[in-house]
Amino acid sequence: MDYTSLEAKFRSKIPYNYGTEEYNLYTTLISLLGRPRKLLVITDIEQDRDDLLAVILLSHMHSLGIIELVGCVANYRPSDKRAKFLKTVLHVLDTPEIPVAVGTDGTGGHENHLSEYLKTQDDETIQKHFAKVVSQGGYEIVEGSIKPDWTAMNNKFNREAASYVTNRLDELSIPLDAWGKQVAVAAALDRSFLKTLLGPLGHYLRWVSAYQDYKYYFDALYKPFMPHLGKIWLLEIYMGLNCDSDEFLEMLDQPLSFHTFLKTGKFPAYDACAAMGALGDDVLQCLGILSTSAKPSELYPHRMFGKSRNDLGGVDASKLKWVLQVLLQGLLKATYKRAEEITLTAILRYSSPSYSITLDIFRRQQLYMEILEDFKRTKGI
């Protein structure tokens, strides 16, 4: 297909009216048509909203011809059910051709880990197929080399595997871009934005967001999943407050109501930010997200975006936030009619929960969810 045909096809898929700011954003990518970057995605989708947002973004870029999504791997138990969910999502997004594989259950064993794959491949094969690795956090850069971040939960499942992957990538000089939590905090999406998302996936995202907000609030204050995921984490990372600010110190000393927690009106979309980074520097620079000076060097090929609140590695957080919201809203806008046609809307009734709920009701619901999760683990569901 010649360039003119590619451009015409691309323009026909822009889900916004001609001449609008959103339409013009899409047209900045036209110069990149005809040479799509190939991406393989590993995700634990269906656990929270940001994995799904990342898949929606990458599916959109695939359908536009900016990237070629060669496959997705669903990890973490029950990985087989996550894979089915992922395949359904891609079908709803009108990209059913993208292959989906079942990955590791993440139980600490040696089944289907990336490290096991790397051990079975020679250097030439790995270098041929992996030009770069992009991750959502999980790594640190120490004197130019990448090391696992042992505070990251994913690395704790299998420390040996995490260390092997970073060492092998270092040995083969395969660059890694790690997108840290501070980027996602700085580019936090508006909760009100979720109300604009159309179709079944829009309803699902609102539902899972409500549950996730409740759970993060309750766990941080009453039963932290890990010691460092308490109230300080909730205020600084999830609510985006500067730990040196008067507001932060005041909230730290006072009881935090769920209503106050929700008033921030934002949430960090960690994996969606990393997915944006995986599109490549040329895409990020066309969209005005990444500074042209943020280039890796031959001596130090690895990069960390979001080392701290004041060092995002050349990322314009406000532009990243706006672009994410435009693109995510765009694909669901373009596909929601088809999505509603292929889902069993005569049987299923989508409804989005309201935030007008008392803490007592939430606590009872939380207890029910814990009982349900225990039952699912017991039955191997």
SULWO-V832000 format. One record per residue. N is the residue number from 1. OMEGA is omega in radians with two decimals (none if undefined). Layout:
n=N omega=OMEGA
n=N omega=OMEGA
//
This chain:
n=1 omega=-3.11
n=2 omega=-3.03
n=3 omega=-3.13
n=4 omega=3.12
n=5 omega=3.11
n=6 omega=-3.14
n=7 omega=3.14
n=8 omega=3.12
n=9 omega=3.13
n=10 omega=-3.11
n=11 omega=-3.13
n=12 omega=-3.12
n=13 omega=3.11
n=14 omega=-3.00
n=15 omega=3.13
n=16 omega=-3.11
n=17 omega=3.14
n=18 omega=3.07
n=19 omega=3.12
n=20 omega=3.12
n=21 omega=3.13
n=22 omega=3.10
n=23 omega=-3.13
n=24 omega=3.07
n=25 omega=3.14
n=26 omega=-3.07
n=27 omega=3.10
n=28 omega=-3.11
n=29 omega=-3.05
n=30 omega=-3.11
n=31 omega=-3.10
n=32 omega=-3.10
n=33 omega=3.06
n=34 omega=3.11
n=35 omega=-3.07
n=36 omega=3.07
n=37 omega=-3.14
n=38 omega=-3.11
n=39 omega=2.97
n=40 omega=-3.04
n=41 omega=3.01
n=42 omega=-3.01
n=43 omega=2.98
n=44 omega=-3.08
n=45 omega=3.10
n=46 omega=3.07
n=47 omega=3.12
n=48 omega=-2.98
n=49 omega=-2.97
n=50 omega=3.04
n=51 omega=3.13
n=52 omega=3.10
n=53 omega=3.11
n=54 omega=3.13
n=55 omega=3.10
n=56 omega=3.13
n=57 omega=-3.09
n=58 omega=3.07
n=59 omega=3.13
n=60 omega=3.14
n=61 omega=3.07
n=62 omega=-3.11
n=63 omega=3.11
n=64 omega=3.14
n=65 omega=3.12
n=66 omega=3.05
n=67 omega=2.97
n=68 omega=-3.14
n=69 omega=-3.00
n=70 omega=3.11
n=71 omega=3.09
n=72 omega=3.08
n=73 omega=3.13
n=74 omega=-3.11
n=75 omega=2.98
n=76 omega=-3.03
n=77 omega=-0.08
n=78 omega=-3.02
n=79 omega=3.13
n=80 omega=3.12
n=81 omega=3.06
n=82 omega=3.13
n=83 omega=3.11
n=84 omega=3.09
n=85 omega=-3.13
n=86 omega=3.12
n=87 omega=3.09
n=88 omega=3.12
n=89 omega=-3.13
n=90 omega=3.09
n=91 omega=3.12
n=92 omega=-3.14
n=93 omega=3.09
n=94 omega=3.02
n=95 omega=-3.07
n=96 omega=-3.11
n=97 omega=-3.12
n=98 omega=-3.11
n=99 omega=3.09
n=100 omega=3.13
n=101 omega=3.06
n=102 omega=-3.11
n=103 omega=-3.11
n=104 omega=3.04
n=105 omega=3.09
n=106 omega=-3.09
n=107 omega=3.10
n=108 omega=3.12
n=109 omega=-3.08
n=110 omega=-3.13
n=111 omega=3.01
n=112 omega=3.09
n=113 omega=3.05
n=114 omega=3.14
n=115 omega=3.12
n=116 omega=3.10
n=117 omega=-3.11
n=118 omega=-3.14
n=119 omega=-3.08
n=120 omega=-3.08
n=121 omega=3.10
n=122 omega=-3.05
n=123 omega=-3.07
n=124 omega=-3.14
n=125 omega=-3.13
n=126 omega=-3.13
n=127 omega=3.13
n=128 omega=-3.01
n=129 omega=-3.11
n=130 omega=3.11
n=131 omega=-3.11
n=132 omega=3.02
n=133 omega=3.10
n=134 omega=-3.10
n=135 omega=3.00
n=136 omega=-3.13
n=137 omega=3.07
n=138 omega=-3.06
n=139 omega=3.02
n=140 omega=3.08
n=141 omega=-3.09
n=142 omega=-3.13
n=143 omega=3.07
n=144 omega=3.14
n=145 omega=3.13
n=146 omega=3.12
n=147 omega=3.09
n=148 omega=3.01
n=149 omega=-3.01
n=150 omega=3.01
n=151 omega=3.13
n=152 omega=-3.05
n=153 omega=-3.08
n=154 omega=-3.12
n=155 omega=-3.09
n=156 omega=3.11
n=157 omega=-3.11
n=158 omega=-3.08
n=159 omega=-3.13
n=160 omega=-3.14
n=161 omega=-3.14
n=162 omega=3.14
n=163 omega=-3.11
n=164 omega=-3.11
n=165 omega=-3.12
n=166 omega=3.14
n=167 omega=-3.11
n=168 omega=3.10
n=169 omega=3.11
n=170 omega=-3.12
n=171 omega=-3.09
n=172 omega=-3.14
n=173 omega=3.05
n=174 omega=-3.05
n=175 omega=3.08
n=176 omega=3.01
n=177 omega=3.09
n=178 omega=3.12
n=179 omega=-3.04
n=180 omega=-3.06
n=181 omega=-3.09
n=182 omega=3.06
n=183 omega=-3.13
n=184 omega=3.11
n=185 omega=-3.13
n=186 omega=-3.12
n=187 omega=-3.08
n=188 omega=-3.11
n=189 omega=3.12
n=190 omega=3.06
n=191 omega=3.12
n=192 omega=3.11
n=193 omega=-3.13
n=194 omega=-3.13
n=195 omega=-3.10
n=196 omega=-3.06
n=197 omega=-3.00
n=198 omega=2.99
n=199 omega=-3.10
n=200 omega=-3.13
n=201 omega=3.04
n=202 omega=3.10
n=203 omega=-3.13
n=204 omega=-3.13
n=205 omega=3.11
n=206 omega=3.12
n=207 omega=-3.08
n=208 omega=3.10
n=209 omega=3.11
n=210 omega=3.13
n=211 omega=-3.10
n=212 omega=3.11
n=213 omega=3.11
n=214 omega=-3.05
n=215 omega=-3.13
n=216 omega=3.14
n=217 omega=-3.07
n=218 omega=-3.10
n=219 omega=-3.09
n=220 omega=-3.08
n=221 omega=-2.99
n=222 omega=-3.12
n=223 omega=-3.11
n=224 omega=3.12
n=225 omega=3.04
n=226 omega=-3.05
n=227 omega=-3.07
n=228 omega=-3.12
n=229 omega=-3.13
n=230 omega=-3.03
n=231 omega=3.12
n=232 omega=3.10
n=233 omega=-3.12
n=234 omega=-3.11
n=235 omega=-3.01
n=236 omega=-3.04
n=237 omega=-3.04
n=238 omega=3.14
n=239 omega=3.03
n=240 omega=-3.13
n=241 omega=3.08
n=242 omega=-3.05
n=243 omega=3.10
n=244 omega=-3.06
n=245 omega=3.10
n=246 omega=-3.14
n=247 omega=3.13
n=248 omega=-3.09
n=249 omega=3.13
n=250 omega=3.14
n=251 omega=-3.14
n=252 omega=-3.09
n=253 omega=-3.05
n=254 omega=3.03
n=255 omega=-3.11
n=256 omega=3.11
n=257 omega=3.12
n=258 omega=3.10
n=259 omega=3.11
n=260 omega=3.11
n=261 omega=-3.10
n=262 omega=-3.10
n=263 omega=3.10
n=264 omega=3.01
n=265 omega=-3.10
n=266 omega=3.03
n=267 omega=3.12
n=268 omega=3.11
n=269 omega=-3.00
n=270 omega=-3.04
n=271 omega=3.10
n=272 omega=3.08
n=273 omega=3.11
n=274 omega=3.10
n=275 omega=3.07
n=276 omega=3.10
n=277 omega=-3.13
n=278 omega=3.13
n=279 omega=3.10
n=280 omega=-3.10
n=281 omega=-3.11
n=282 omega=3.10
n=283 omega=-3.11
n=284 omega=-3.13
n=285 omega=3.06
n=286 omega=-3.11
n=287 omega=3.11
n=288 omega=-3.09
n=289 omega=-3.02
n=290 omega=3.09
n=291 omega=3.13
n=292 omega=3.14
n=293 omega=-3.07
n=294 omega=-3.10
n=295 omega=3.05
n=296 omega=3.10
n=297 omega=3.11
n=298 omega=-3.12
n=299 omega=-3.13
n=300 omega=-3.04
n=301 omega=-3.07
n=302 omega=-3.13
n=303 omega=3.06
n=304 omega=3.08
n=305 omega=-3.11
n=306 omega=3.06
n=307 omega=3.13
n=308 omega=3.13
n=309 omega=-3.09
n=310 omega=3.14
n=311 omega=-3.13
n=312 omega=3.07
n=313 omega=3.12
n=314 omega=-3.14
n=315 omega=3.04
n=316 omega=-3.01
n=317 omega=-3.12
n=318 omega=3.11
n=319 omega=3.10
n=320 omega=3.13
n=321 omega=-3.10
n=322 omega=-3.13
n=323 omega=3.10
n=324 omega=-3.10
n=325 omega=3.12
n=326 omega=-3.08
n=327 omega=3.14
n=328 omega=3.09
n=329 omega=-3.09
n=330 omega=-3.10
n=331 omega=-3.14
n=332 omega=3.04
n=333 omega=-3.10
n=334 omega=-2.99
n=335 omega=-2.97
n=336 omega=-3.13
n=337 omega=3.09
n=338 omega=-3.12
n=339 omega=-3.14
n=340 omega=3.11
n=341 omega=-3.06
n=342 omega=3.05
n=343 omega=-3.06
n=344 omega=-3.07
n=345 omega=3.10
n=346 omega=-3.11
n=347 omega=-3.09
n=348 omega=3.07
n=349 omega=-3.12
n=350 omega=3.06
n=351 omega=-3.13
n=352 omega=-3.11
n=353 omega=3.09
n=354 omega=3.09
n=355 omega=-3.14
n=356 omega=-3.08
n=357 omega=-3.13
n=358 omega=-3.14
n=359 omega=3.12
n=360 omega=3.10
n=361 omega=-3.14
n=362 omega=-3.14
n=363 omega=3.11
n=364 omega=3.11
n=365 omega=3.13
n=366 omega=3.11
n=367 omega=3.10
n=368 omega=-3.14
n=369 omega=3.12
n=370 omega=3.09
n=371 omega=3.13
n=372 omega=3.13
n=373 omega=3.08
n=374 omega=3.12
n=375 omega=-3.14
n=376 omega=3.11
n=377 omega=3.14
n=378 omega=-3.10
n=379 omega=-3.12
n=380 omega=-3.12
n=381 omega=none
//
